Amino acid sequence: MARLKPKVEVTREISFIQSACLSSIQVSSTMDDNKIDNHLLAALDKGERDNLLRVSEAIQFPRKRILYEAGQPIHSAYFFLTGMASLFVVAEDGRMVQIAVVGSDGFVGVPIVLMGTKSSSRIITQTPVEALKVSATQLVARFNESARLREILLNYSQVLNAQVAQSALCNPLHTIRQRLCRWLLIYRDATGSDSLYLTQQDLANMIGSHRNQVSLEVRVLGKLGLIQHARGQLTIVKPDGLKEASCECYRVARHWATDLLDC
Ligand SMILES: [Zn+2]
């Protein structure tokens, strides 16, 4: 299997001409230089990337926007440039468990390239997001034309699937503290930042546990000097310490990303 190129930044002429809509801020592609920093798009050859960019639309989402509900038809894919979103499975009583995270290392819309039509999870932005939107029809057309695009997107689908599978193992077998450390590291990788805006309820949803249990573990990690958490702002102070306190799930999922996407 050919390796993807290391993460690089490519540029594209985009002008953010904002116009409000119900669920997002739509922007159109025209003339100003702005960076595109999506690992999958960066791994494409310029011609193939331009073919995809030509049918894309720059878009922004605020924090806590539901991009898709489980069972909802998927009409568009989103290649994240900044920010991140979480994939949740949702119980009938409304409780949610996080199963994967998507950032600028990936895209939302994997079912499209697997010839599916619906989302299997609820997908919620955890930060403000800038993304490139491509319709399912256009993505399938480009996917059918380009062997390289097929390789990249299908490799990413394996990486995402590995993250979901690891979560299935992690949730029943590993401690709350280990899981908390794992997800904080994943969020850090997805956002490229040590500073995360996460409430106690966000943290509880993150690991599928109760708020009081999560609060206890947050205090422990704070006393160990690994993190600081106050008023919804969580700062990772010692990422290496978090890696030591995490279960093996973080390392295993990272291995898949490194092996298939070289990132
Ligand atoms: Zn685990």
Residues whose N, C-alpha, C, O or C-beta is under 5 A from the ligand:
A	BS01	ZN	C170 H174 C247 E248 C249
